[in-house]
């Protein structure tokens, strides 16, 4: 198992946002976490990246405990995180944003090659190389955020609501990109409000409700589940 | 009249030069650490006292004293980061209060060591460039101007061209997103505090032979620096430099033709006007306000 989230609890003051969640990610797979607002999806992802401290439980990556490391060390272990709301650096250029993603890398030649391949995957970014990130459209910023995460050469990619606020055409593009990333050997943990999209992409799915795993299993099975259909697919 | 204006212009450029050094450091620290360092003026003051100790008392070369101020005050900045700002990382208001405490400690320590009297730093050079009968530029003032330009250009190149420069800018734009790129917030905060301290220290060291050095000299500098930062736009280094220049010109012109107190009032009034018309400052972005 590449990533093992083992019965974690995260609390803000007296309120627990995540109450004993366990999630496993195996190599070569897309795992999705769906659920309503406030179900604890983002908090789980942020806990994996070290942005939230655990009250209980443990997170292991490639067999090693990472839940006591600061975020920058976790990036060093090979987990990249595309945060909710994209969070590109607004006053850095597209190129500087991407190079910042490679901050920890020592293999500079390989990083240059990866930069070129990001531009090949996202031709619209290469057109805007020298522009500040804040001048990009929402879809372009999302691609920049994904490209920036890929520049870290991750072993696992966490994505928090990549479809948020994007036009349907762009969402389709993002879906293709996520498939490509996984096919390229980087497993993905995808947090989504857009359950339709997430279940279509994923190999395995978790449904969170009020900080707990309510359901988990094969996405196709969940697509047929009456509760999931009523609560998350609106059918 | 033309000569008076020319002389005032030269004075303003000098004031803008050292003011920029102080303001840019303060902006950098606020951007990266998210803390308003009220003791930034005291870092300027300590820089001046390093010159008092090394150059005036121990009679070492002035260049050595200035270099010592740069390194020593940079180190004081790092000490502040480790001792105060790091433990209060999630509590910017606590950081601000701690910095006010640090300010008082600095003033007290310097008073105990050097006394509260004004220190006289002997002139480094008496030479004056005579442009015309009434337009004169003391060589030391020219040194301050050139050194400031050199330091700010180096900083600019560092921020644009180096990996750690990008990391500093990225951290000041979005600290959490920066940590998700593998940038260590601790390390980048140390770097920011070193640079901020070093710039304030060298500004104090450069101006020490030209102004009255006393334990409370940081006060006027920090007030001016705050005005400059608010006018320029909190978080914008370019804005801080441009606003320093604008403020220095306005302040110097009014001081020359009317009065220093009126100049202070006009400075504050300008800040208010900018806050009313464009609350993010002239160069600031909305989410930084």
Interface residues (C-beta under 8 A of the other chain):
Chain A: X49 X51 X70 X71 X72 X75 X76 X80 X81 X83 X87 X88 X89 X90 X91 X92 X96 X97 X99 X100 X101 X103 X104 X134 X148 X152
Chain B: X163 X166 X167 X169 X170 X173 X174 X176 X177 X178 X179 X180 X181 X182 X183 X184 X185 X186 X285 X287
